[in-house]
Amino acid sequence: MSAFPPGIPADAEVASAGGFNSYVGPLYRLADAEDGAVKRFAFVVEDKHMNSAGTLHGGMLMTFADVAMSRTSRVISDGRNCSTVALNCDFVGPGKLGDVVEARVRVTRKARTMVFLSAELVADGRTLLVATGLWKVVGQA
């Protein structure tokens, strides 16, 4: 029996162990897709994630995109710390209470000290947000 909520696979890893992420989470790291080219993350929409209009708050979508893309930049930078330089988000559709929102992150380019990424956040076949961003590799592994 999985300790995770419905919709989160048993082989997921908790990706929100501390700090701000523990307040907005739990967030999960899922198995990679497309032979490792796509890094995947997920969370289940709870009451705390909703806005006054009754849909998933856009700030939560942006936060989730930032976390997923930051963790991806760190993974492909051999565990070195990375800081967000730019994050551009376009809202495409609303999220609903109980949705399992999945982030699908791709590295579009990696230089020595910069990582360029794109992400799509989806729920139940619906695209909620698309994002692009730039991360600076700043730390040591």
Phi, psi and chi 1 to 4 in degrees:
 res  aa     phi    psi   chi1   chi2   chi3   chi4
   1 MET       -  131.4 -177.7  172.4  148.5      -
   2 SER   -77.2  143.2  172.2      -      -      -
   3 ALA   -84.8   -1.0      -      -      -      -
   4 PHE   -94.0  158.0  -61.0  132.3      -      -
   5 PRO   -67.4  162.5   17.8  -23.9      -      -
   6 PRO   -54.8  137.8  -24.5   33.0      -      -
   7 GLY    95.6  -13.9      -      -      -      -
   8 ILE  -102.8  120.8  -58.4  -62.9      -      -
   9 PRO   -66.2  153.1   11.6  -15.7      -      -
  10 ALA   -62.9  -22.9      -      -      -      -
  11 ASP   -91.5    7.6   63.8  -15.1      -      -
  12 ALA   -68.3  158.8      -      -      -      -
  13 GLU  -119.3  140.6  -59.3  171.8   11.2      -
  14 VAL   -67.6  130.6  174.7      -      -      -
  15 ALA  -117.7   16.9      -      -      -      -
  16 SER  -132.2   57.5   54.3      -      -      -
  17 ALA   -73.5  -24.4      -      -      -      -
  18 GLY  -159.7  174.5      -      -      -      -
  19 GLY    62.2 -149.8      -      -      -      -
  20 PHE   -55.6  -38.7  179.5   72.5      -      -
  21 ASN   -60.7  -28.4  -64.3  -13.0      -      -
  22 SER   -71.3  -24.0   64.9      -      -      -
  23 TYR   -77.8  -38.3  -68.2  103.0      -      -
  24 VAL   -89.2  -15.8  -62.0      -      -      -
  25 GLY   -82.9 -166.7      -      -      -      -
  26 PRO   -78.3  143.2   23.0  -27.9      -      -
  27 LEU  -113.6  149.1  -51.4  175.3      -      -
  28 TYR  -129.5  145.4  -57.2   94.8      -      -
  29 ARG   -96.7  127.5  169.4   91.9 -166.4  -90.2
  30 LEU  -104.1  171.4  -53.0  179.4      -      -
  31 ALA   -62.6  144.0      -      -      -      -
  32 ASP   -63.6  159.7  -66.4  -14.7      -      -
  33 ALA  -122.9  168.3      -      -      -      -
  34 GLU    50.7   53.0  -62.6 -178.0   24.4      -
  35 ASP    54.5   38.0  -64.6  -37.4      -      -
  36 GLY    89.3   -5.2      -      -      -      -
  37 ALA   -73.1  -22.9      -      -      -      -
  38 VAL  -118.7  120.0  175.4      -      -      -
  39 LYS   -91.6  135.9  -53.0  -62.0 -176.9 -158.0
  40 ARG  -121.8  141.6  -61.8  170.0   53.3 -125.9
  41 PHE  -139.6  160.8  -58.8   82.3      -      -
  42 ALA  -153.6  160.4      -      -      -      -
  43 PHE  -152.6  159.6   78.3   98.5      -      -
  44 VAL  -103.4  129.0  177.8      -      -      -
  45 VAL   -69.6  122.2  178.9      -      -      -
  46 GLU  -112.9  172.6  -59.4  175.3   17.1      -
  47 ASP   -53.1  -39.3  -76.0  -32.5      -      -
  48 LYS   -65.3  -14.7   67.9 -178.2  179.0  179.9
  49 HIS   -94.4   -3.2  -59.0  127.8      -      -
  50 MET   -88.1  154.1  -56.6  -59.9  -76.8      -
  51 ASN  -101.9  178.6   64.0   25.3      -      -
  52 SER   -69.9  -14.7   61.0      -      -      -
  53 ALA   -85.3   -4.0      -      -      -      -
  54 GLY    87.7   16.9      -      -      -      -
  55 THR  -124.1  168.8   60.3      -      -      -
  56 LEU   -60.1  129.4  175.1   57.7      -      -
  57 HIS   -64.5  133.6 -164.9  -73.8      -      -
  58 GLY   -60.4  -32.4      -      -      -      -
  59 GLY   -64.0  -32.9      -      -      -      -
  60 MET   -69.4  -40.5  180.0   58.6 -164.4      -
  61 LEU   -61.2  -43.7  -74.7  171.0      -      -
  62 MET   -65.7  -41.4  -66.9  174.7   70.5      -
  63 THR   -60.4  -46.0  -65.4      -      -      -
  64 PHE   -63.7  -41.8 -176.3   49.7      -      -
  65 ALA   -60.2  -44.9      -      -      -      -
  66 ASP   -61.8  -44.7 -177.7   59.8      -      -
  67 VAL   -63.6  -48.6  170.5      -      -      -
  68 ALA   -62.7  -42.0      -      -      -      -
  69 MET   -72.4  -37.6  -64.7  167.5   86.0      -
  70 SER   -63.8  -45.4  -67.5      -      -      -
  71 ARG   -64.0  -37.0  -71.9 -172.3   56.5  101.9
  72 THR   -64.7  -43.8  -61.6      -      -      -
  73 SER   -62.1  -36.8   65.9      -      -      -
  74 ARG   -68.2  -42.8 -176.3  178.4  175.6  124.3
  75 VAL   -60.1  -45.6  165.5      -      -      -
  76 ILE   -81.5   -6.3   67.5  118.9      -      -
  77 SER  -103.5   25.9  -62.5      -      -      -
  78 ASP    57.8   40.1  -60.2  -39.0      -      -
  79 GLY    80.8    5.7      -      -      -      -
  80 ARG   -75.2  149.7  -65.4  172.4   65.6 -167.5
  81 ASN   -67.4  144.3  -71.5  -31.2      -      -
  82 CYS  -133.9  143.4  -62.0      -      -      -
  83 SER  -119.2  140.6  -66.0      -      -      -
  84 THR   -66.9  126.7  -51.2      -      -      -
  85 VAL  -100.0  -44.2  173.7      -      -      -
  86 ALA  -147.2  140.6      -      -      -      -
  87 LEU  -140.6  116.1  176.2   60.9      -      -
  88 ASN  -112.6  124.4  -57.7  -66.3      -      -
  89 CYS  -124.3  139.7  -63.1      -      -      -
  90 ASP  -122.1  124.8  -65.9  -49.8      -      -
  91 PHE   -84.2  129.2  -61.1   97.9      -      -
  92 VAL  -111.4  -38.3  179.3      -      -      -
  93 GLY  -157.9  164.5      -      -      -      -
  94 PRO   -83.3  146.7   30.4  -34.0      -      -
  95 GLY   -96.8  154.9      -      -      -      -
  96 LYS  -121.3  156.0  -59.3 -179.7  -70.7 -169.4
  97 LEU   -55.0  131.1 -174.5   64.7      -      -
  98 GLY    89.9  -11.0      -      -      -      -
  99 ASP   -59.6  145.0  -84.5  -12.3      -      -
 100 VAL   -96.5  111.1  176.0      -      -      -
 101 VAL   -94.5  126.9  178.3      -      -      -
 102 GLU  -114.6  133.6 -179.6  179.0  -38.5      -
 103 ALA   -99.6  131.1      -      -      -      -
 104 ARG  -117.3  108.8  -59.6  171.9 -177.8  162.7
 105 VAL  -110.6  134.8 -177.5      -      -      -
 106 ARG  -123.0  141.5  -66.3  178.3 -179.7  -84.2
 107 VAL   -86.6  122.8  175.1      -      -      -
 108 THR   -95.0  -24.1   56.7      -      -      -
 109 ARG  -164.8  142.9 -178.3  170.6 -179.5 -104.9
 110 LYS  -131.0  122.2 -178.6 -179.1 -177.6  -59.5
 111 ALA  -106.6 -177.9      -      -      -      -
 112 ARG   -58.4  -43.6 -173.8  176.1   53.5   80.0
 113 THR  -122.3    8.5   61.5      -      -      -
 114 MET  -136.4  143.1  -61.9  -64.8 -118.5      -
 115 VAL  -127.6  126.2 -178.3      -      -      -
 116 PHE  -103.3  131.3  -61.3   77.9      -      -
 117 LEU  -135.6  160.1  -57.8  115.6      -      -
 118 SER  -133.6  154.5   64.2      -      -      -
 119 ALA  -146.5  151.0      -      -      -      -
 120 GLU  -127.5  128.9 -179.6 -179.5   30.2      -
 121 LEU  -105.6  124.0  -84.2   56.5      -      -
 122 VAL  -129.9  156.2  -61.6      -      -      -
 123 ALA  -147.9  121.8      -      -      -      -
 124 ASP    52.3   43.9 -163.4   29.0      -      -
 125 GLY    80.2    0.0      -      -      -      -
 126 ARG  -104.3  133.7  -55.0  177.0  -32.4  -91.2
 127 THR   -82.3  127.7  -59.1      -      -      -
 128 LEU  -100.9  -36.4  -52.8 -178.8      -      -
 129 LEU  -156.0  143.6  178.7  137.3      -      -
 130 VAL  -121.3  145.2  -68.4      -      -      -
 131 ALA  -143.5  151.9      -      -      -      -
 132 THR  -131.5  155.2   56.7      -      -      -
 133 GLY  -165.6  172.1      -      -      -      -
 134 LEU  -133.2  130.3  174.1   62.7      -      -
 135 TRP  -122.5  137.9  -87.2 -103.8      -      -
 136 LYS   -95.3  128.4  172.4  102.6  172.7  126.3
 137 VAL   -81.3  116.3  179.9      -      -      -
 138 VAL  -120.7  -22.8  -66.6      -      -      -
 139 GLY  -112.6  179.1      -      -      -      -
 140 GLN   -98.0  151.9  -55.0 -107.4  -24.8      -
 141 ALA   -71.1      -      -      -      -      -
